[in-house]
Amino acid sequence: MKQTLKVNCEKEYLIEISDNSFEKLNQEINEATKGQKRLIVISKKVYKLYYTRLNFSEDEIFVLNDGEKEKNYKNYLKIIERAKQIGLTRKDVMIAIGGGVAGDITGFAASTYMRGIEFIQVPTTLLSAVDSSVGGKTAIDLADAKNVIGTFYQPKAVFINTNFLATLDKKQFMSGLGEVLKYAFIEESCGHTNPLYLFEFLTLGCEKIMQKEPLTMIRMIEYCLSLKIAVVNQDEKEGGLRKVLNFGHTLGHALETITKYNKFTHGEAVAYGMYFIIKWAYNHEYIGYAYYRLSMELLEKYGFKPLKKKFQKEKLIELMMKDKKASEGKITFIIPCDKKKVREIKLTPIEAGYMFDE
Ligand code: GLY
């Protein structure tokens, strides 16, 4: 099965979601890069598991170690140097095969190499399939600040092949599901033309999703990306609407940073952030009891739980103030304000501190 979606922002491109064979994936990548030299940046894990089936030449491969720590300027420079060494010109292309780390750093390298060359995303994790591979955010990190160096630079195409998900471990799969659930809470704020009923799809389809049933995976990724595309088409550079995609992320990012990216996966941290803000929204009467309960049940159905461990609230606030989305001395939260609708609020550090006392 194959689904195709189209992004229509400043640059148009296609996203293919399929369970095609790897042979077919090779063919499609070859067609999309016909006549071009290529630098293929591939995550080490994916290289080990799939190299023989992906059938690329060693000469065009750059193997990137896994983990957020690898999304740094040293690896960025190594990618650029490799591109130069194999003679990539302005007409050529970079391809990222892996999770968000490979996608973000390759996108950034492609956007800056010779002032920008084409790049293709082949996300191999659920998290990168439903989020970072689409929408054109590219980045590298500094030691204490994630994604502070980056560009908005859309790929030429995105090939999502659900066969890669078979070898994704439970923790990484759950991380992707954290982002998937986020879309259920923001559906009606995305400006998508027709209802997808993602909340209901996820509630009813939990069993098949947890079994990674191929057609259900394709449908689920298609729904999530349809919502993301609707947002990106209206607000590519995050002037306003795109902030809805940050639901659960304000606390989520702070939890990732305070634990040095060692304790929680991204999606898990976002799930804690969603629990936190949904409870707060209910306590402050932004949402009623029925939706509050349904929301809790959806998160629990997928095995997510509210955060038990206590972190020093002053440190969390400090980190949230350093977030890219904080402005004018205030912290931005995306809060649920109705069923499947969210909106942005800004709180001073003192006001945000009270949230942790409830
Ligand atoms: N990951 C959120 C965005 O792409 O805007």
Boltz pocket constraint, residues with backbone or C-beta under 6 A from the ligand:
constraints:
  - pocket:
      binder: B
      contacts: [[A, 131], [A, 132], [A, 134], [A, 135], [A, 137], [A, 242], [A, 245], [A, 246]]
      max_distance: 6.0
